[in-house]
Amino acid sequence: MKPKNYSPMEKPISVVTGKFRSSNNNHSNVWFVVPLFILLCFILLCFDYSALYITDTDEAAPSFSDTTQNSVSRESTKDVNLSRLLDDPLPDSCSGRYIYLHDLPSRFNSDLLESCSLITRGTENNICPYLENFGFGPEIQDPDNILLKQSWFVTNQFMLEVIFHNKMKKYTCLTHNSSLASAVFIPFYAGIDMSRYLWGFNITVRDSSSHELMDWLVKQREWSRMSGRDHFFVAGRIAWDFRRQTDNESDWGSKLRFLPESQNMSMMSIESSSWNNDYAIPYPTCFHPSSVDEISEWQDRMRSQKRRYLFAFAGAPRPEYKDSVRGIIIDECLESDDQCHLLDCNYGKVNCDNPVNVMKVFRNSVFCLQPPGDSYTRRSMFDSILAGCIPVFFHPGTAYAQYKWHLPKNHNSYSVYLPVKDVKEWDMKIKERLLEISEERVVKLREEVIKLIPSVVYANPSYGSEGSEDAFELAVKGMLEKIEEVREVMRQGKDGGEGFDDRDDYKYTFAPYEAQVLT
């Protein structure tokens, strides 16, 4: 007999049919429900819930205005990670390597290229042709077959930010989901922007784009995760051009790197400064191979090349710099008869921007002299590496204190170091010192130089490294490691900004490199 308050709505619901069950078949259905319940529990226990949620505790909670956007982002993240779990059971090869490419307003990059005629104020070259072919410039004309056809271009040494951006667009581990990214790349053409205002403009104009960029970046939700310390950008000029330390109108460059927000970011450029968050990566050379086979072919050419000259120098004197050793180098080269080849780049006597002219000299020389120029570094040192010509350095700031992701830590393995602390007191004879080096060591040095070729070239974006990382890949790898070091400090509850943008006043001193001196 049923209770008076009994209602059909209180009948149990079948797990299988979803319909109300009568009490008459309860015992028969329980045998089906029990195993089904056990199976569901097993699935729930095995499922990896971490893949569905963002666990980065460093990211600040979104504001109310971001709620809808973040909701969509979470759903997208769930779908991406669930798909990876179901379709790709292997470990994620991009784990720790994902990079988010910010879509900047066009005024910070593409608009600058469209107005390329304004970039070269104060210079005699038209920069526009150098923007062709991913920033590699026009293909080289080489009727004498000095170079490999279709792999060499007339590349401007200040095009690094354009080249790097185009390479980043093809980066294997690029992600549109910033929550997955280990780093955030800012495609700001800082060098090109500043080149428009280097001559005849006040500091307000020179700094305007820098202020606008920082204002835009800090409003993006990616900034709050690490206060910008996982952000990086690339500049095609030396770092000192972005570190104007005063507001005097006569001082050079912009104040980009001294803006508070910018100090939280990292910058890669063709020459670093004394600050810890500036990193040097190679100048763009004119060799941009499309395959590993092209690199191997060029390396084999340089190994078999007969070298007529003991040493060579390509450049011009710097009489305006009293401490420059260039004048002494040129004088000694001229006195060395047929043992030194001088490529005089002074006042356009020879087009030293044409790689055919440079390679003709360097490939026929055993050693290539690399003194500082307008700054510590010069592209010529990378040209010498391409030619299998052993670089000779006179200051640690030219290479040793710079390209630590791309050149061996053991500098003696690929170069010769003849330090010039004071030109007035320097009475060394370069030719005599180089003749002291045994033939056995010369062969070893040259082989190490030739092995470095893949790591100092920016290959065509279609290039497949196959184990031979190019300059771009090594730079990205190094930057990701630096950012991970900061992230690990923050995981430990410490201040990720401690020492991040400190200045190292000993970086370019001679003392740390005394052991590298040729003996």
C-alpha positions in Angstrom: 0.0 0.0 0.0 1.4 3.4 -1.0 1.8 6.3 1.5 -0.8 9.0 1.1 1.9 11.6 0.3 3.4 9.4 -2.4 3.9 11.2 -5.8 4.9 9.7 -9.1 7.6 12.5 -9.4 9.5 10.8 -6.6 10.0 7.7 -8.5 13.8 7.0 -9.1 15.2 7.9 -12.6 16.9 5.3 -14.7 20.5 6.1 -15.5 20.2 4.3 -18.8 16.9 5.6 -20.2 16.4 8.8 -18.2 12.8 7.7 -17.6 11.1 7.1 -14.2 11.5 3.5 -13.1 8.9 1.5 -11.2 9.9 -0.2 -8.0 9.3 -3.6 -9.6 12.6 -3.6 -11.6 15.0 -2.0 -9.1 16.9 -5.2 -8.5 17.4 -5.9 -12.2 18.8 -2.5 -13.0 21.3 -2.2 -10.2 23.6 -4.8 -11.9 23.9 -2.5 -14.8 24.3 0.7 -12.8 27.1 -0.5 -10.5 29.6 -1.4 -13.3 28.8 1.8 -15.2 29.4 3.8 -12.0 32.8 2.1 -11.5 33.8 2.8 -15.1 32.9 6.5 -14.8 34.9 6.8 -11.6 37.9 5.3 -13.3 37.7 7.7 -16.2 37.4 10.7 -13.8 40.4 9.6 -11.8 42.6 9.1 -14.8 41.7 12.4 -16.6 44.4 15.1 -16.4 42.5 18.2 -15.2 45.6 20.4 -15.3 45.4 20.5 -19.1 42.1 22.3 -18.9 43.1 25.1 -16.5 45.7 27.9 -16.5 47.9 27.3 -13.5 50.1 30.3 -13.8 49.8 31.9 -10.4 51.7 34.9 -11.5 48.9 36.2 -13.8 46.7 38.8 -12.1 43.0 38.3 -11.9 41.2 39.8 -14.9 39.1 43.0 -14.5 35.4 43.0 -15.0 35.9 44.4 -18.6 38.0 41.3 -19.4 35.6 38.7 -18.1 33.9 37.9 -21.4 37.2 37.8 -23.2 38.9 35.6 -20.6 35.9 33.2 -20.6 36.3 32.7 -24.3 40.1 32.3 -23.8 39.5 29.6 -21.2 37.1 27.7 -23.4 39.6 28.0 -26.3 42.4 26.7 -24.0 40.3 23.8 -22.9 39.5 22.8 -26.5 43.2 23.1 -27.6 44.5 21.1 -24.7 41.8 18.5 -24.8 42.4 18.0 -28.5 46.1 17.6 -27.8 45.4 15.0 -25.1 43.2 13.0 -27.5 45.1 13.4 -30.8 48.7 13.8 -29.7 49.6 11.3 -26.9 53.3 12.1 -27.3 55.0 14.8 -25.1 54.4 18.4 -26.4 57.6 19.3 -28.3 56.8 23.0 -27.8 56.5 22.8 -24.1 58.5 25.7 -22.6 59.0 27.1 -26.1 55.7 28.7 -26.9 55.9 32.4 -27.9 53.1 34.8 -28.3 53.5 37.4 -31.0 51.8 40.7 -30.1 49.8 42.2 -32.9 51.0 45.8 -32.5 49.3 48.8 -34.0 50.8 49.2 -37.5 52.4 52.6 -36.6 55.1 50.6 -34.6 56.2 48.4 -37.6 54.6 48.1 -41.0 53.8 51.8 -41.4 57.5 52.6 -40.8 58.4 50.4 -43.8 55.8 52.1 -46.0 57.5 55.4 -45.3 61.0 54.0 -45.8 62.2 57.0 -47.6 62.2 58.9 -44.3 64.3 56.3 -42.5 67.7 57.5 -43.9 67.8 61.1 -42.9 71.4 62.1 -42.4 72.7 59.1 -44.4 73.5 58.8 -48.1 71.8 55.5 -48.8 68.2 54.8 -49.8 67.0 52.1 -47.3 63.9 51.1 -49.3 65.5 48.4 -51.5 66.9 46.6 -48.4 63.4 45.8 -47.3 62.9 43.2 -50.1 63.0 39.5 -49.5 62.1 39.4 -45.8 64.5 42.2 -45.1 67.4 40.4 -46.7 67.6 43.0 -49.5 68.1 42.5 -53.3 69.7 39.3 -54.6 73.4 39.7 -55.2 74.9 39.9 -58.7 77.8 37.5 -58.7 79.1 36.9 -62.3 82.5 35.5 -61.0 80.7 32.8 -58.9 82.4 34.0 -55.7 79.3 33.2 -53.7 76.5 30.6 -53.7 73.8 31.7 -56.1 70.3 32.4 -54.6 71.7 32.4 -51.0 73.4 35.7 -50.9 71.8 39.2 -50.8 72.8 42.8 -50.4 71.7 42.9 -46.7 71.8 46.1 -44.7 73.4 45.6 -41.3 70.5 47.6 -39.6 67.7 45.3 -40.9 67.8 42.9 -38.0 64.4 43.8 -36.5 62.7 43.3 -39.9 64.5 40.0 -40.5 63.8 38.7 -37.0 60.1 39.6 -37.2 59.7 37.7 -40.5 61.5 34.7 -39.0 59.3 34.9 -35.9 56.2 34.7 -38.1 57.4 31.2 -39.2 58.5 30.1 -35.7 57.4 26.5 -35.1 56.1 27.1 -31.6 54.2 30.3 -32.2 50.9 30.4 -30.3 47.8 32.6 -30.6 46.9 31.7 -27.0 49.0 33.9 -24.8 48.2 31.8 -21.7 50.3 29.0 -23.2 53.3 31.2 -24.0 56.6 31.1 -22.2 57.5 34.5 -23.7 55.9 37.4 -25.5 57.6 39.0 -28.6 57.1 42.7 -29.3 57.6 43.4 -33.0 58.5 47.0 -32.6 61.0 48.3 -35.2 62.8 50.5 -32.6 65.9 51.1 -34.7 64.0 52.1 -37.9 61.7 54.3 -35.9 64.6 56.1 -34.2 66.5 56.4 -37.5 63.9 58.9 -38.7 64.7 61.3 -35.9 68.5 61.0 -35.2 69.4 64.3 -36.8 67.7 67.6 -36.3 64.9 66.5 -33.9 64.3 67.3 -30.3 64.1 64.7 -27.6 60.3 64.9 -27.4 60.0 63.7 -31.0 62.8 61.1 -30.6 61.1 59.6 -27.5 57.5 59.8 -28.7 57.1 56.3 -30.1 58.7 54.8 -27.1 56.2 56.4 -24.7 53.3 55.4 -27.0 54.5 51.7 -27.1 54.8 51.4 -23.4 51.4 53.0 -22.8 49.9 50.4 -25.2 51.7 47.4 -23.7 50.9 47.9 -20.1 47.1 47.9 -21.0 47.4 44.4 -22.5 46.4 41.5 -20.2 49.7 39.7 -21.1 51.7 42.4 -19.2 50.3 41.7 -15.8 51.5 38.1 -15.6 55.1 39.0 -15.0 55.0 42.8 -15.2 56.6 42.6 -18.6 59.6 40.5 -17.6 58.5 37.8 -20.1 58.4 40.3 -22.9 61.3 40.9 -25.4 62.0 42.8 -28.6 64.7 43.1 -31.1 66.5 46.3 -32.3 68.6 46.7 -35.4 70.9 49.2 -33.9 73.4 49.1 -31.0 71.8 49.2 -27.5 73.5 52.4 -26.6 71.3 54.2 -29.2 68.4 53.6 -26.9 70.0 54.6 -23.6 70.2 58.3 -23.7 70.9 59.1 -20.0 70.0 62.8 -19.9 67.4 65.1 -21.4 70.0 67.4 -23.1 68.9 68.1 -26.6 72.5 67.5 -27.9 72.7 64.0 -26.5 72.4 61.1 -28.9 69.6 58.6 -29.3 66.4 57.9 -27.5 65.5 57.1 -23.9 63.5 53.9 -24.7 65.5 51.6 -22.4 65.3 54.0 -19.4 61.5 54.2 -19.4 60.3 52.4 -16.2 58.2 49.9 -18.2 60.9 49.2 -20.7 63.3 48.3 -17.9 61.1 45.3 -17.2 61.6 44.0 -20.7 64.6 42.4 -22.5 66.1 43.7 -25.7 68.2 41.8 -28.2 70.4 44.0 -30.5 73.5 43.9 -32.7 75.5 45.2 -29.7 74.5 45.1 -26.1 75.1 47.7 -23.4 76.3 47.4 -19.8 72.8 46.6 -18.5 71.8 43.0 -17.7 68.6 43.0 -19.7 70.3 43.9 -23.0 71.6 41.0 -25.1 73.8 40.9 -28.2 72.9 38.7 -31.2 74.8 38.6 -34.5 74.6 41.3 -37.1 72.8 40.2 -40.2 75.3 39.0 -42.8 74.6 38.7 -46.5 74.4 34.9 -46.5 70.8 33.5 -45.9 70.8 29.8 -46.8 67.6 28.0 -47.5 68.8 24.5 -46.4 71.4 22.7 -44.4 72.9 21.4 -47.6 73.6 25.0 -48.7 75.5 25.6 -45.5 77.5 22.4 -45.9 78.4 23.3 -49.5 79.6 26.7 -48.4 81.6 25.2 -45.5 83.3 22.7 -47.8 84.3 25.6 -50.1 85.9 27.5 -47.2 87.8 24.4 -46.0 89.3 23.8 -49.4 90.1 27.5 -50.1 93.7 28.4 -50.7 94.7 31.4 -48.7 97.4 33.7 -50.1 97.6 36.4 -47.4 98.6 36.0 -43.7 96.1 38.6 -42.6 93.6 41.2 -43.9 91.7 44.2 -42.8 88.5 45.7 -44.3 87.6 49.1 -43.1 88.6 52.8 -42.8 90.7 54.8 -40.4 89.0 56.6 -37.5 91.2 59.6 -36.9 88.4 61.3 -34.9 88.9 58.6 -32.3 92.2 59.1 -30.5 92.2 55.7 -28.9 91.5 53.8 -32.1 94.0 51.2 -33.2 92.8 51.3 -36.8 95.4 53.7 -37.9 98.2 51.5 -36.6 96.6 48.4 -38.2 96.4 50.1 -41.6 100.0 51.4 -41.5 101.3 47.9 -40.6 99.2 46.3 -43.3 100.7 48.6 -45.9 104.2 47.9 -44.6 103.7 44.1 -44.8 104.1 43.9 -48.6 102.2 40.8 -49.9 101.4 39.3 -46.5 98.5 41.7 -45.7 95.5 42.5 -47.9 93.9 45.9 -47.1 90.3 46.6 -48.4 90.1 50.3 -48.0 86.5 51.3 -47.4 87.4 55.0 -46.8 85.2 57.5 -48.7 83.7 54.8 -50.9 86.9 53.7 -52.6 85.6 50.2 -52.6 82.0 49.2 -52.0 82.5 47.3 -48.7 78.7 46.7 -48.4 79.0 44.3 -51.4 79.7 40.8 -50.0 81.5 39.8 -53.3 84.3 42.4 -52.6 84.6 41.4 -48.9 84.6 37.7 -49.5 87.2 38.0 -52.2 89.6 39.4 -49.6 88.6 37.4 -46.5 88.5 33.9 -48.2 92.1 34.4 -49.3 93.4 35.4 -45.8 94.3 33.2 -42.8 93.6 35.9 -40.2 91.1 38.9 -40.3 91.8 41.8 -38.0 88.7 43.1 -36.2 89.4 46.3 -34.2 86.5 48.3 -32.7 84.9 50.9 -35.1 82.3 53.5 -34.2 81.4 51.2 -31.4 82.8 48.0 -29.9 81.4 45.7 -32.5 81.3 45.5 -36.3 79.6 43.2 -38.9 83.0 42.4 -40.4 83.7 39.9 -37.7 80.8 37.8 -38.9 81.9 38.2 -42.5 85.3 36.8 -41.5 83.6 33.8 -39.9 81.6 33.1 -43.1 84.9 33.2 -45.0 86.7 30.8 -42.6 89.1 33.6 -41.7 90.3 33.5 -38.1 89.2 36.7 -36.4 91.8 38.7 -34.4 90.3 40.9 -31.7 91.8 43.8 -29.9 89.1 44.5 -27.3 86.9 42.1 -25.3 83.8 44.2 -26.2 84.0 43.4 -29.8 83.0 39.7 -29.3 83.8 38.0 -26.0 81.5 40.2 -23.8 78.8 40.2 -26.5 77.5 37.2 -28.3 77.5 34.6 -25.6 74.6 32.5 -27.1 76.3 32.3 -30.5 80.1 32.1 -29.9 82.1 29.5 -27.8 82.9 30.4 -24.2 86.5 29.2 -24.9 87.5 32.2 -27.1 90.9 30.7 -27.8 89.2 27.9 -29.7 88.2 30.1 -32.6 90.0 33.5 -32.4 93.2 35.3 -31.5 93.2 38.0 -28.8 95.8 40.9 -28.9 94.5 43.4 -26.3 95.1 47.1 -26.9 94.6 48.9 -23.6 96.4 52.0 -24.6 97.3 52.8 -28.2 100.1 55.2 -27.2 101.9 52.3 -25.3 101.1 49.6 -27.8 104.2 48.6 -29.8 103.3 45.1 -30.8 103.9 43.9 -34.4 100.8 42.1 -35.5 102.6 40.2 -38.3 105.2 38.9 -35.9 102.7 37.7 -33.4 100.6 35.9 -36.0 103.6 34.2 -37.5 104.3 32.7 -34.0 101.1 30.6 -34.2 101.8 27.0 -35.3 100.3 25.6 -38.5 98.7 22.9 -36.4 96.8 25.5 -34.3 95.9 27.5 -37.4 94.2 24.4 -38.9 92.3 23.8 -35.6 91.2 27.5 -35.3 90.0 27.6 -38.9 87.9 24.4 -38.5 86.2 25.9 -35.4 85.5 29.1 -37.2 83.9 27.2 -40.1 81.8 25.1 -37.7 80.4 28.4 -36.4 78.9 29.4 -39.7 75.4 28.0 -39.1 75.1 29.8 -35.8 75.8 33.3 -37.1 73.5 33.4 -40.2 69.9 34.3 -40.4 68.6 31.6 -42.7 65.7 31.9 -45.1 62.4 31.5 -43.2 61.9 28.3 -45.2 65.0 26.9 -43.7 64.8 23.6 -41.8 67.5 23.5 -39.2 67.7 19.7 -38.8 70.0 20.1 -35.8 71.9 23.1 -37.2 70.4 26.0 -35.3 70.8 29.4 -37.0 71.3 32.7 -35.3 67.5 33.3 -34.9 66.9 29.9 -33.2 69.9 30.3 -30.9 68.7 33.8 -29.9 65.1 32.6 -29.2 66.5 29.6 -27.2 68.7 31.9 -25.1 65.9 34.4 -24.4 63.5 31.6 -23.3 66.1 30.3 -20.9 66.7 33.8 -19.4 62.9 34.3 -19.0 62.6 30.9 -17.4 65.3 31.8 -14.9 63.2 34.8 -13.8 60.0 32.8 -13.7 61.7 30.2 -11.4 62.8 33.0 -9.0 59.2 34.1 -8.9 57.9 30.6 -8.3 60.1 30.6 -5.2 58.3 33.7 -3.9 61.2 36.0 -4.6 61.4 39.3 -6.5 61.9 38.5 -10.2 63.1 42.0 -10.8 66.1 41.8 -8.5 69.2 42.3 -10.6 67.1 42.1 -13.8 68.1 45.5 -15.2 71.2 46.2 -13.1 74.3 47.7 -14.7 77.5 45.7 -15.0 80.4 48.2 -15.0 83.0 45.5 -15.5 81.4 43.9 -18.6 83.8 45.6 -21.0 86.9 45.7 -19.0 90.0 43.8 -20.0 90.6 41.9 -16.7 88.1 39.1 -17.1 89.8 38.1 -20.4 93.5 38.2 -19.5 93.7 34.4 -19.9 92.7 34.7 -23.5 95.8 36.6 -24.5 98.0 34.9 -27.1 101.1 33.4 -25.5 
